[in-house]
């Protein structure tokens, strides 16, 4: 009886794999009333979704979500959890970005800035634990200060510091903060993975999040991050925790606030053919877990 039962299980798995679908997302031309079954809309139902969140609600095990790179950032927090966001060995659940940008930054209202000293203004972000300021879409030059006096003495034009839960920014002479394109890290996390297995995230840029670009929170097994760029996130580009098992392959991680890659718990992180910049924070912050690099640091 065991052989027929095994054969039945194999057939069932093959049928499920064969039924896995591609779900298309386009944040400019898409519509969340669409099924996501086609990259271009044909009628009121057949066409791309507008949001990744809608695609995830429709997704089943082993599906592939394909993002259009519209030139406009996707401004979402993405959570993958459970069987519907998992795959099988040889048929992972995939999110393919095609170079699209997932951006968690917020604009700063003009009236939010308060003048405090000469050319220095301050702003209190609504989320306070970690913060980065962006000037023209790029992390501005951050100065570390230890005292109230230093928040003025150490700053030069276009520098900022984060002190006592406020951002201090020095403008150029005869200018005001609203004359600059200033944004700050806003949404908490770009991709959160929890209780998933056999997942691939590829070809996407993740930036501007208040904690992490990608966070494998716990029990995220056989996760592969391929050709992913994580930059300008206020805590880390990639965080791996709990019992998660994550491979970072061909990725670029830099300009994150506390660490480029952060590990904790009993996690295992494998880093292959990737560039971890050591600006403005260390390449790796190990609070626990194991790290296996193909370019180990010098002792």
Secondary structure by P-SEA (a helix, b strand, c coil): caaaaaaaaaaaaaaaaaabbbbbbbccccccccccccccccccccbbbccaaaaaaacccbbbbbbbccccccbbbbbbbcccccccccccbbbbccccccccbbbbcccccccccccbbbbbbcccccbbbbccccccbbbbbccccccccccccccccccccbbbbbbcccccccccccccccccccbbbccccbbbbcbbbbccccccccccccccccccccbbbbcccccccbbbccbbbbbbccccccccccccbbbccbbbbbbccbbbbccccccccccbbbbbbcccccc
